[in-house]
Amino acid sequence: MPPAPPVPASPGTASLAPLARAGSPVPPARTPAPRTGTAVIPPGPSRPSLTLSADHAYAARLTTARQAGEPSWFPERWTLDGPEPYAVPLPLDQPEEAEADVLPLSDGRVLIRRRVAADRHTFSLLYPTGPGTGELLLGVLDGADLTLLPPSPDGVGVLALLPGERSTGIWLVAGGACGPEHVADVPGRCSGGVWLDRGGRLLALDRRMPGGGPVKAVVVDLERGGEVTPLLQIAPESDDRLLLADADSGLLVVRSDAPGHDRLGWGVLGSCLPVRFPECLRTPDAALTPFAVQPGQMLMPESCAVALRIDGAGGSWVGLWRPAGRRLHQVAAPGGWLAGSGFWTRDGVLHLPYAQEGAPCAVALLEAPADEPHPVAASGTGASEGAPVPGVCRPVPLGQAPLTGHTPPG
């Protein structure tokens, strides 16, 4: 196979050469919109069009086929852990609704959530059976605003949030003994969902208490009956949400309006230093949504590469950033990128799934960029910007919101 061509770069973006997955040519890239001096209000980021299993061996999405001139939706499973990615369609006798959710498990089965009424949801497992598709019905849950959480780190369990009037129920909808099982109730209305460990015990949720007030990230201990402890308390009245976490290094990527307006920041689980809000992650003409963090960097959170989806007036492209680097590298996305989906390997290679004519199931690979060296504090919480903004409340250190039984790194 000929060497992969470099990804075209637009003004102000990095030029990084992707590595081609065997059998997956690197497609023409979508070029980021050039910066103009005029601020643009970008559309809000949508949910990823492709979801990944906990071990990144599988992915799943809803895709369409034309029937009598109308689009017909059906699930599709991607296998990503072999020498070449490939897709297996999982259609049933009737097409799916476009709002159905699909989520792959580490054994290759695909969970599908269907809304069958305004406040009723069914759950099934789909799997290939020779020329057809097998289906195992798991059960039904009633509730208008049910949302699925990312797969449990064990690769088998899937949890769902079901908000009620004064609390949010956590339900195990796949991986239980029989049907959906109630796991815990958390006071307040919860959203988000980030795993903090590799055992599937500690789940971070963004919570607003009954009666209103700010949103604060909390930790739910699923092995202690849903015991809740604070995680982020950056300023008394700020909305503090957790977006990503890495269990190896303790790196946390957060979104908060504590600096005066909504910004991305980072901290370290168990650290006694405050959350940092890097200036390089301020983009007035685009919206940034982190979607993947590099694993395996034990006790080195500043070295973790983070991938971000950038949504602007010209479309979506990719941002690459490290806390120690103090720079956001902007890279054109591969043509047909399933925006918001992707994962890092331990050695710093970003996998970006894409689908286009001639390559209906493919992965483009990008190496993490090199950053100019900067002095970094040995404790793992070096500053990512200059002097703090005057008049802004000093963030409360993460170390003042400890997790039950957690030992700070270092």
C-alpha positions in Angstrom: 0.0 0.0 0.0 1.4 3.4 -0.9 2.3 5.7 2.0 -0.5 7.8 3.5 -0.7 11.4 2.3 -0.5 14.1 4.9 -3.7 15.6 6.2 -4.2 19.1 4.7 -3.9 21.9 7.2 -5.8 25.2 7.2 -4.3 28.5 8.4 -3.5 28.2 12.1 -3.7 24.4 12.3 -1.1 21.7 12.8 -0.1 19.5 9.8 0.0 15.9 11.1 0.5 12.9 8.9 -2.0 10.1 9.7 -1.0 6.4 9.8 -3.1 4.3 7.5 -4.8 1.2 9.0 -4.3 -1.8 6.8 -7.1 -1.9 4.2 -8.3 1.6 5.3 -7.0 4.3 3.1 -6.8 7.8 4.6 -9.7 9.7 3.0 -9.8 13.3 1.9 -9.9 15.5 5.0 -12.4 18.0 6.0 -10.5 21.3 6.5 -11.2 23.4 9.5 -12.8 26.7 8.8 -10.2 29.5 8.9 -10.3 31.9 11.7 -11.8 35.3 10.9 -12.0 38.0 13.6 -15.7 37.6 13.9 -17.1 35.4 16.6 -19.5 32.7 15.4 -21.9 31.0 17.7 -21.5 27.3 16.8 -24.2 24.7 17.0 -24.2 22.6 20.2 -22.4 19.3 19.9 -24.6 16.3 19.2 -24.2 12.8 20.6 -21.6 10.6 18.9 -22.8 8.9 15.8 -20.7 5.8 16.7 -20.4 4.3 20.2 -17.5 2.2 21.4 -17.3 -0.8 23.7 -15.3 -0.5 26.9 -12.3 -2.2 25.4 -12.6 -0.5 22.0 -12.9 -3.9 20.3 -16.3 -3.1 18.9 -18.4 -0.1 17.8 -22.0 0.3 16.8 -24.2 2.8 15.1 -27.5 3.3 13.3 -27.2 3.5 9.6 -29.6 3.7 6.7 -30.6 1.9 3.6 -33.1 3.1 1.0 -36.4 1.3 0.8 -39.1 2.6 -1.6 -37.3 5.9 -1.6 -37.4 6.3 2.2 -34.5 5.9 4.6 -34.7 2.7 6.6 -32.6 2.7 9.9 -30.9 -0.5 11.1 -28.0 -1.2 13.6 -24.5 -1.9 12.4 -21.6 -3.4 14.4 -18.0 -2.6 13.6 -15.1 -4.9 14.6 -12.0 -2.9 15.4 -9.6 -5.2 17.1 -8.5 -7.2 14.1 -6.0 -6.5 11.3 -8.7 -4.6 9.3 -12.0 -3.1 10.5 -15.2 -4.5 9.1 -18.9 -4.0 9.6 -21.7 -6.4 10.2 -25.3 -5.2 9.6 -27.9 -6.2 12.2 -31.3 -5.6 10.6 -34.5 -7.1 11.9 -37.9 -7.6 10.2 -38.8 -3.9 10.8 -36.6 -0.8 10.5 -35.6 1.0 13.7 -36.5 4.5 14.7 -33.8 7.1 14.2 -33.8 8.0 17.9 -33.0 4.5 19.1 -29.7 4.0 21.0 -27.2 1.3 20.2 -24.2 0.4 22.4 -21.7 -2.5 21.8 -20.6 -4.9 24.5 -17.2 -6.4 24.7 -18.5 -9.9 23.7 -19.7 -8.5 20.4 -23.4 -8.2 21.1 -25.1 -4.8 20.7 -27.6 -3.3 23.1 -30.4 -1.4 21.6 -32.8 0.9 23.4 -36.1 1.6 21.7 -38.8 4.1 22.8 -42.1 2.3 22.2 -44.2 5.0 23.9 -43.8 8.5 25.3 -42.5 7.1 28.6 -41.7 3.5 27.8 -38.4 2.0 26.7 -37.5 -1.6 25.7 -34.0 -3.1 25.8 -32.7 -6.0 23.6 -29.3 -7.5 22.7 -28.7 -8.0 19.0 -26.1 -10.4 17.5 -25.3 -11.9 14.1 -26.7 -15.4 13.5 -25.4 -16.6 10.1 -27.4 -14.7 7.5 -29.8 -13.1 10.0 -29.9 -11.2 13.3 -30.7 -12.7 16.7 -32.5 -10.7 19.4 -32.7 -11.3 23.1 -35.3 -9.2 24.9 -34.0 -7.9 28.2 -37.0 -6.0 29.6 -38.9 -2.7 29.8 -38.5 0.5 31.8 -41.0 3.4 32.2 -39.8 7.0 32.3 -39.8 9.9 29.9 -36.1 11.0 30.1 -34.1 7.8 30.3 -30.5 8.0 29.1 -27.9 5.3 28.6 -24.5 5.6 30.3 -21.1 4.6 28.7 -20.4 0.9 29.0 -19.2 -0.3 32.4 -15.4 -0.9 32.4 -16.1 -4.7 32.7 -17.5 -4.6 29.2 -20.7 -6.4 30.1 -22.9 -4.1 32.1 -24.8 -1.1 30.9 -26.4 1.4 33.2 -29.2 3.9 32.6 -30.3 7.1 34.3 -34.0 7.6 35.0 -34.7 11.0 36.5 -37.7 11.2 38.8 -39.4 14.1 40.7 -36.7 14.5 43.4 -34.1 11.8 42.6 -32.5 9.9 39.8 -32.7 6.2 39.5 -29.7 4.2 38.3 -30.7 1.0 36.6 -28.7 -1.9 35.3 -30.3 -2.6 31.9 -27.7 -5.1 30.6 -25.5 -7.6 32.4 -27.9 -8.4 35.2 -29.5 -11.7 36.2 -32.9 -11.1 34.6 -34.2 -7.8 33.2 -33.5 -4.3 34.3 -32.3 -4.1 37.9 -32.5 -1.1 40.2 -29.1 -0.2 41.5 -29.4 3.1 43.4 -31.3 6.3 43.8 -29.3 9.6 43.9 -31.1 12.7 45.3 -31.5 15.4 42.6 -31.5 15.3 38.8 -28.4 13.7 37.3 -26.8 13.7 33.9 -23.4 13.0 32.3 -21.7 9.8 33.4 -18.0 9.1 33.6 -16.3 6.1 35.1 -13.4 6.8 37.5 -12.0 3.3 38.0 -11.5 0.1 36.0 -13.7 -2.0 38.2 -17.0 -0.4 37.5 -17.5 0.8 41.1 -17.1 4.6 41.0 -19.4 6.5 38.7 -19.2 10.3 38.4 -22.5 12.1 37.6 -23.4 15.8 37.2 -26.1 16.6 39.7 -28.5 19.5 40.3 -30.3 19.3 43.7 -34.1 19.5 44.0 -35.2 23.1 44.1 -32.5 24.3 41.7 -29.0 25.6 42.4 -25.7 24.9 40.6 -24.7 21.7 38.9 -21.9 19.8 40.7 -20.1 16.6 39.8 -20.5 13.9 42.4 -19.3 10.3 42.8 -21.6 7.4 43.3 -20.1 4.3 44.9 -22.1 1.5 43.4 -20.7 -1.1 45.9 -21.9 1.0 48.9 -25.6 1.2 48.0 -25.1 4.4 45.9 -23.2 6.4 48.5 -22.6 9.9 47.2 -19.5 12.1 47.8 -18.6 15.5 46.3 -16.1 15.6 43.4 -16.0 19.1 42.0 -16.6 22.2 44.2 -14.7 24.8 42.2 -16.7 27.9 43.3 -19.9 28.0 45.5 -22.3 29.0 42.7 -20.5 27.6 39.6 -21.7 24.8 37.4 -19.0 22.2 37.6 -19.3 19.2 35.2 -16.9 16.3 34.7 -16.4 15.4 31.0 -13.6 12.9 30.9 -11.4 10.9 33.4 -8.5 8.6 33.1 -8.2 5.9 35.7 -4.4 5.4 35.2 -3.1 9.0 35.6 -6.0 10.5 37.5 -6.5 13.3 34.8 -9.9 14.9 34.9 -11.2 17.2 32.1 -14.0 19.5 33.4 -16.3 22.2 32.2 -17.1 25.0 34.6 -18.3 28.6 34.6 -16.2 29.4 37.7 -13.9 31.7 35.7 -16.8 33.9 34.8 -18.1 32.0 31.7 -18.2 28.4 30.5 -14.7 27.0 30.0 -12.8 23.8 29.8 -10.3 23.0 32.6 -8.3 20.1 34.0 -7.3 18.8 37.4 -5.9 15.6 39.0 -7.9 13.3 41.1 -6.7 13.5 44.7 -4.5 16.6 44.0 -4.3 19.5 46.5 -4.0 22.1 43.8 -6.9 23.8 41.9 -8.4 23.1 38.6 -6.6 24.9 35.7 -8.3 26.6 32.8 -5.9 26.8 29.9 -6.1 29.8 27.7 -5.5 27.7 24.6 -8.8 26.0 25.2 -10.7 29.2 24.8 -12.2 29.3 21.2 -14.8 32.1 20.8 -15.7 30.9 17.3 -16.1 27.2 18.0 -17.4 24.7 20.6 -14.9 22.2 22.1 -16.0 18.8 23.3 -13.4 16.4 24.6 -14.1 12.8 23.6 -11.0 10.7 24.3 -8.0 10.7 26.7 -4.7 8.7 26.4 -4.6 5.8 28.9 -1.5 4.2 30.5 0.3 7.3 31.6 0.7 6.2 35.2 1.0 9.2 37.6 1.8 11.5 34.6 -1.5 13.4 34.0 0.2 16.3 32.2 1.5 13.9 29.5 -1.9 12.5 28.6 -3.0 13.4 25.1 -6.7 14.5 24.9 -8.7 14.5 21.7 -11.5 17.1 21.3 -14.2 17.6 18.7 -14.3 21.1 17.4 -17.6 22.4 16.0 -17.6 25.6 14.1 -19.3 27.4 11.2 -17.3 25.3 8.7 -18.2 21.9 10.2 -16.4 19.6 12.7 -12.6 18.9 13.0 -10.2 17.5 15.6 -8.3 19.2 18.4 -5.3 17.5 20.1 -4.0 18.8 23.5 -1.9 17.9 26.4 -2.0 19.8 29.8 1.8 20.1 29.7 1.8 21.4 26.1 -0.2 24.6 26.5 -1.2 24.4 22.9 -4.3 23.2 21.0 -3.3 21.5 17.8 -6.2 21.7 15.2 -6.2 19.0 12.6 -8.5 18.4 9.7 -10.8 15.4 10.3 -10.8 12.5 7.8 -13.6 12.7 5.3 -16.6 10.8 6.6 -15.4 11.0 10.2 -18.2 9.9 12.6 -17.8 13.1 14.6 -17.2 12.8 18.3 -16.0 9.1 18.2 -12.5 7.8 18.6 -10.0 6.4 21.1 -6.3 6.6 22.1 -3.8 3.8 22.4 -1.3 3.8 25.3 1.5 4.8 22.9 -0.4 8.0 21.8 -2.1 7.0 18.5 -5.6 8.3 18.0 -8.1 6.1 16.2 -10.7 8.0 14.2 -13.5 5.9 12.7 -14.9 7.1 9.4 -17.3 5.9 6.6 -17.4 7.1 3.0 -18.0 5.8 -0.5 -15.4 3.1 -1.1 -14.5 2.7 2.6 -17.8 2.0 4.5 -15.9 0.9 7.6 -12.5 2.4 8.2 -10.2 3.9 10.8 -7.7 6.7 10.3 -4.8 6.9 12.8 -3.1 10.1 14.0 0.0 10.3 16.2 -0.1 12.6 19.2 1.7 15.8 18.3 5.0 16.9 19.9 4.8 20.0 22.1 7.5 22.5 23.0 8.9 21.7 26.4 7.7 23.7 29.3 8.7 23.5 33.0 6.2 21.3 34.8 5.7 21.0 38.5 6.7 17.5 39.9 3.4 17.1 41.6 1.6 16.8 38.3 -0.4 20.0 38.4 1.7 22.6 36.6 0.0 25.7 35.5 -1.5 25.8 31.9 -1.8 29.5 31.6 -0.4 32.8 32.9 -1.8 34.9 35.8 -5.3 34.2 36.9 -8.2 36.4 35.7 -8.7 39.2 38.2 -11.9 39.0 40.2 -12.4 35.3 39.7 -13.0 33.1 42.7 -10.1 30.8 43.4 -11.1 27.2 42.6 -11.4 24.9 45.5 -8.7 22.1 45.2 -9.9 18.7 44.2 -8.2 17.4 47.3 -10.9 19.0 49.4 -13.5 16.7 47.8 -12.0 13.3 48.4 -13.4 10.0 47.3 -14.2 7.3 49.8 -11.1 5.1 50.1 -9.1 6.9 47.4 -5.4 7.3 47.8 -4.0 10.4 46.2 -1.4 9.7 43.5 2.2 10.2 44.4 
